[in-house]
Amino acid sequence: MATDKLTVAKVERDLPPMTTPENVKLRLELIQNWALGGLVPGAVAGAAVRACEVWYRVNDLQHDRERTRELEKRLKELQKELNKAR
């Protein structure tokens, strides 16, 4: 185990917020480096990785929901156009 210690302040400073897929990817890379360097136990790294996985799922669901709404709106527009053409 490495003698360096991670502090809450260092973690908060170094880990990018989970606001974009790019940030989450960077976060995963840092977590991997910390785990491989012995700065965090495997269970802690696993929990942090799991949080990133969940974020990706939620992010995907939000994007899917937005796209579904857009498509529903477009479908209604097309239905109106079709009804006018009849």
Backbone bond lengths (Angstrom), bond angles and torsions (degrees), N, CA, C in turn:
res aa  C-N    CA-C-N  psi(-1)  N-CA   C-N-CA  omega(-1)  CA-C   N-CA-C  phi
1 M - - - 1.459 - - 1.530 108.41 -
2 A 1.269 116.58 138.09 1.466 121.40 -179.99 1.518 110.18 -68.52
3 T 1.298 115.60 152.07 1.462 119.46 179.55 1.522 111.84 -82.98
4 D 1.322 116.84 -20.05 1.468 119.81 176.94 1.515 108.91 -64.48
5 K 1.308 115.48 145.71 1.464 120.58 177.29 1.511 109.07 -118.61
6 L 1.294 114.51 140.12 1.464 119.45 172.09 1.514 107.32 -86.74
7 T 1.294 115.33 137.64 1.458 120.26 174.96 1.517 108.36 -109.45
8 V 1.308 115.66 161.03 1.466 119.59 177.61 1.534 109.23 -57.86
9 A 1.315 116.13 -41.39 1.470 119.85 -179.45 1.530 111.08 -61.33
10 K 1.331 117.35 -42.89 1.470 120.83 179.37 1.523 110.80 -65.85
11 V 1.317 116.57 -43.06 1.466 120.26 179.35 1.522 109.89 -61.77
12 E 1.322 116.75 -47.12 1.468 120.68 -179.80 1.525 111.16 -63.10
13 R 1.312 116.69 -35.63 1.464 120.98 -179.35 1.532 111.46 -74.63
14 D 1.326 117.12 -41.61 1.460 121.15 -171.37 1.525 114.70 -86.76
15 L 1.319 117.24 -33.61 1.464 118.92 -178.36 1.523 110.01 -81.32
16 P 1.313 117.20 122.93 1.466 118.79 177.76 1.524 109.89 -68.16
17 P 1.317 117.49 152.22 1.465 119.42 179.27 1.526 110.23 -67.00
18 M 1.312 115.81 151.35 1.463 120.42 179.16 1.528 108.75 -84.04
19 T 1.333 114.45 76.38 1.465 119.94 -178.31 1.517 112.53 -119.09
20 T 1.326 116.82 -18.75 1.465 121.17 178.61 1.528 108.45 -141.04
21 P 1.325 117.02 156.46 1.472 118.80 175.98 1.530 111.92 -57.98
22 E 1.316 117.29 -36.11 1.470 120.23 179.69 1.529 110.82 -63.47
23 N 1.338 116.43 -43.18 1.466 120.04 178.25 1.517 111.12 -63.33
24 V 1.316 116.58 -40.49 1.467 119.78 -179.39 1.526 110.07 -66.06
25 K 1.329 116.45 -38.09 1.467 119.68 176.48 1.531 110.64 -61.79
26 L 1.332 116.78 -45.46 1.472 120.10 177.27 1.524 111.01 -61.05
27 R 1.316 115.40 -40.25 1.460 121.33 179.05 1.537 110.30 -60.30
28 L 1.332 115.79 -45.14 1.467 120.24 179.08 1.525 111.32 -61.64
29 E 1.323 116.42 -40.49 1.464 119.66 178.71 1.527 111.42 -63.05
30 L 1.328 116.50 -41.86 1.471 119.74 178.09 1.530 111.22 -64.62
31 I 1.314 116.17 -44.05 1.464 120.24 179.35 1.526 109.89 -59.84
32 Q 1.324 116.17 -43.77 1.468 120.42 178.39 1.526 110.57 -60.51
33 N 1.326 116.51 -46.34 1.466 119.78 179.88 1.522 111.59 -61.86
34 W 1.331 116.46 -42.03 1.465 119.64 179.07 1.522 110.88 -64.37
35 A 1.328 116.63 -41.14 1.465 119.45 -179.90 1.525 110.72 -66.88
36 L 1.325 116.48 -46.43 1.463 119.88 -179.97 1.520 111.79 -65.70
37 G 1.327 116.73 -29.73 1.465 121.35 178.14 1.515 112.78 -83.33
38 G 1.322 117.17 -0.60 1.464 120.58 177.88 1.519 113.83 78.00
39 L 1.326 117.57 16.62 1.463 119.68 -178.85 1.526 112.56 -83.45
40 V 1.322 116.34 -22.55 1.466 120.27 176.24 1.524 108.36 -135.25
41 P 1.327 116.77 145.18 1.467 119.45 176.58 1.527 110.55 -67.62
42 G 1.307 115.84 157.04 1.455 121.28 -179.42 1.516 113.27 -56.04
43 A 1.328 117.76 -38.87 1.465 120.73 -179.17 1.523 111.06 -64.48
44 V 1.308 116.47 -37.63 1.470 120.65 178.82 1.528 109.12 -69.18
45 A 1.319 116.86 -44.78 1.465 120.56 178.11 1.528 109.80 -61.10
46 G 1.336 116.61 -41.58 1.457 120.77 179.05 1.519 112.05 -61.25
47 A 1.321 116.42 -41.76 1.470 120.38 178.77 1.526 110.66 -65.81
48 A 1.324 116.94 -39.09 1.462 120.79 179.59 1.527 110.38 -67.51
49 V 1.320 116.83 -39.98 1.465 120.79 177.88 1.525 109.81 -65.42
50 R 1.312 117.12 -40.80 1.463 121.26 178.88 1.530 110.46 -61.11
51 A 1.317 117.42 -40.09 1.465 120.64 177.55 1.526 110.15 -60.87
52 C 1.323 117.16 -38.60 1.465 120.79 177.53 1.522 111.00 -66.76
53 E 1.336 116.71 -41.16 1.464 120.39 177.63 1.526 110.83 -60.17
54 V 1.315 116.39 -44.20 1.465 120.56 179.53 1.522 109.68 -64.12
55 W 1.313 117.75 -41.13 1.462 120.44 178.58 1.532 110.33 -59.01
56 Y 1.350 116.29 -44.22 1.465 119.58 178.72 1.524 111.29 -59.32
57 R 1.322 116.58 -43.06 1.470 120.00 179.65 1.523 111.46 -62.75
58 V 1.315 116.06 -46.94 1.466 120.19 179.76 1.524 109.89 -62.45
59 N 1.327 117.10 -43.40 1.457 121.42 178.71 1.530 110.51 -60.22
60 D 1.321 117.13 -45.44 1.464 121.04 178.09 1.525 111.08 -61.36
61 L 1.316 116.80 -42.81 1.463 120.30 179.42 1.524 111.29 -62.40
62 Q 1.322 116.53 -40.86 1.464 120.07 178.57 1.521 110.80 -62.67
63 H 1.325 116.06 -43.36 1.467 119.72 179.12 1.530 110.91 -66.01
64 D 1.328 116.09 -40.03 1.463 119.57 177.30 1.524 111.14 -62.26
65 R 1.319 116.05 -42.79 1.464 120.86 179.68 1.533 110.90 -62.47
66 E 1.327 116.20 -44.34 1.470 120.74 178.18 1.527 110.92 -61.43
67 R 1.309 116.36 -45.40 1.470 120.29 -179.54 1.530 110.58 -65.04
68 T 1.319 117.11 -39.21 1.463 120.85 177.77 1.514 110.48 -61.42
69 R 1.320 117.22 -43.31 1.471 120.71 177.71 1.527 111.14 -61.30
70 E 1.335 116.23 -43.23 1.465 120.00 178.34 1.526 110.62 -61.01
71 L 1.315 116.53 -43.68 1.463 120.22 -179.19 1.527 111.66 -68.09
72 E 1.329 116.63 -37.67 1.469 119.65 176.78 1.525 110.80 -63.00
73 K 1.323 115.54 -41.39 1.468 120.01 178.29 1.527 110.21 -63.06
74 R 1.319 116.45 -45.08 1.466 120.35 179.64 1.528 110.61 -63.93
75 L 1.306 117.70 -39.30 1.461 121.91 178.86 1.524 110.42 -61.34
76 K 1.321 116.90 -42.72 1.468 120.22 177.76 1.520 111.13 -62.70
77 E 1.339 116.13 -41.40 1.467 120.09 177.79 1.527 110.79 -61.06
78 L 1.317 116.48 -44.70 1.458 120.79 -179.43 1.531 111.38 -66.84
79 Q 1.336 116.23 -36.77 1.465 119.53 177.44 1.528 110.62 -64.14
80 K 1.324 116.76 -39.95 1.470 120.71 177.29 1.525 110.46 -63.06
81 E 1.338 116.19 -44.71 1.471 120.41 179.14 1.529 110.36 -62.00
82 L 1.308 116.83 -41.07 1.450 120.93 179.21 1.524 111.27 -64.71
83 N 1.308 116.57 -42.10 1.463 120.79 179.41 1.530 110.81 -65.26
84 K 1.318 117.65 -36.01 1.464 121.21 177.72 1.529 110.91 -67.16
85 A 1.326 115.51 -37.50 1.460 120.61 -177.84 1.531 112.54 -72.22
86 R 1.283 117.97 -18.81 1.475 120.88 -177.40 1.473 110.93 -78.48
